[in-house]
Amino acid sequence: MAAEFSLRPALPTAADWIAELRAVVMRPDLERLGRWDPVRVRERFLNAFQSDHTFVILVEKQRAGVIAVRPEPEALWIEHFYIAPGFQGQGLGSGVLQRVMGESKDHRPFRLNVLQGSPARRLYERHGFVLETEDPVDVFMVAA
């Protein structure tokens, strides 16, 4: 059973915390793919971060993760979906994904990309995402 959680709009001041969370969560996959760079992983996020459409995931008032849903003309892109290691494996990711997708009144498909070999791909497949295209590093998925 997933922990109860809430989603709070992210403030611009959350950027450093999210960049650090991103580095921690993505490190195993980036190392496996030979792409780990501790500076680049943070800078890449910080250079593009926009708090619009980004939500901090709270569990018992603790920051447990983050998710962004960026609207594009043809799709809603799920980005920066990171669950802190201490909260992984408890159904929190599924709960957040179900809420975000279930509460959407938009009829555009959801899209995302995940790194090749990432265990997160199984989470997305359980929620209806299917392979759209892939390359040696990224897997692009879509869900109606």
C-alpha positions in Angstrom: 0.0 0.0 0.0 1.5 3.3 -1.1 2.0 6.0 1.5 -0.4 8.9 1.5 1.1 11.8 -0.3 0.4 15.3 -1.5 1.6 17.4 -4.4 2.7 20.9 -3.8 3.7 23.3 -6.6 7.4 23.7 -6.8 9.0 27.0 -6.1 12.0 28.3 -8.1 14.0 28.0 -4.9 13.5 24.2 -5.0 15.9 23.9 -8.0 19.0 23.0 -6.1 17.2 20.3 -4.1 15.7 18.8 -7.2 19.1 18.9 -9.0 20.6 17.0 -6.1 17.8 14.5 -6.1 18.1 14.0 -9.8 21.8 13.3 -9.4 21.2 10.7 -6.7 18.4 8.9 -8.5 19.9 8.9 -12.0 23.5 8.0 -10.9 23.1 4.1 -11.2 21.7 4.3 -14.7 24.1 6.9 -15.9 27.0 5.0 -14.5 25.8 1.8 -16.2 25.5 3.6 -19.5 29.0 5.2 -19.1 27.4 8.7 -19.0 27.8 9.7 -15.3 29.2 13.2 -14.8 28.5 14.6 -11.3 28.7 18.2 -12.5 26.8 17.8 -15.8 23.9 15.9 -14.3 23.2 18.9 -12.0 24.0 21.7 -14.4 21.8 20.2 -17.2 18.8 20.3 -14.9 19.6 23.8 -13.4 20.1 25.3 -16.8 16.6 24.2 -18.0 14.6 24.2 -14.8 11.2 25.9 -14.8 9.0 25.6 -11.8 5.8 25.9 -13.8 4.1 22.5 -14.0 6.5 21.0 -11.4 5.3 19.5 -8.2 7.1 18.4 -5.0 5.8 15.1 -3.7 5.3 15.2 0.1 4.9 12.3 2.5 4.2 13.3 6.1 5.5 16.8 5.3 8.8 15.3 4.0 10.0 16.0 0.5 9.8 12.5 -1.1 10.2 13.3 -4.8 9.2 15.5 -7.7 7.3 15.3 -10.9 6.7 17.8 -13.8 4.0 17.6 -16.4 4.9 20.0 -19.3 2.2 20.7 -21.8 3.2 20.7 -25.5 0.9 21.1 -28.4 0.7 17.4 -29.1 1.3 15.8 -25.7 1.8 16.2 -22.0 5.4 15.4 -21.1 6.2 13.8 -17.8 9.6 15.0 -16.8 11.8 15.1 -13.7 10.0 12.3 -12.0 12.3 11.3 -9.2 11.4 9.5 -6.0 14.0 9.8 -3.2 15.7 6.5 -2.4 14.2 6.2 1.0 10.7 6.3 -0.5 11.3 4.0 -3.5 9.7 0.5 -3.7 6.7 1.4 -1.6 4.2 2.2 -4.4 4.7 6.0 -4.2 5.7 6.3 -7.8 2.6 4.3 -8.9 0.4 6.5 -6.7 1.8 9.7 -8.1 1.6 8.5 -11.7 -2.0 7.3 -11.2 -3.1 10.6 -9.7 -1.3 12.8 -12.3 -2.7 10.8 -15.2 -6.1 10.2 -13.7 -6.8 13.8 -12.7 -5.9 15.2 -16.1 -8.8 16.6 -18.0 -6.6 17.0 -21.1 -7.0 14.5 -23.9 -3.5 14.7 -25.2 -1.3 11.6 -24.8 1.3 11.5 -22.1 4.9 11.1 -23.2 8.2 10.6 -21.4 11.6 9.2 -21.9 13.5 6.9 -19.6 17.1 5.7 -19.8 17.8 2.3 -21.4 17.8 -0.5 -18.8 16.2 1.7 -16.1 13.9 -0.2 -13.7 11.5 2.8 -14.0 10.5 1.5 -17.4 8.5 -1.3 -15.7 6.6 1.3 -13.7 5.6 3.2 -16.8 4.6 0.0 -18.6 2.3 -1.0 -15.7 0.6 2.4 -16.2 -0.1 1.9 -19.9 3.1 3.4 -21.5 4.3 1.7 -24.6 7.5 2.0 -26.6 7.4 4.8 -29.2 11.0 4.9 -30.2 14.5 4.4 -28.7 18.1 5.0 -29.3 21.2 3.6 -27.5 20.6 5.9 -24.4 16.9 6.9 -24.3 13.6 5.0 -24.5 10.7 7.2 -25.5 7.2 6.0 -24.4 3.7 7.1 -24.9 0.3 6.5 -23.1 -3.1 7.5 -24.4 
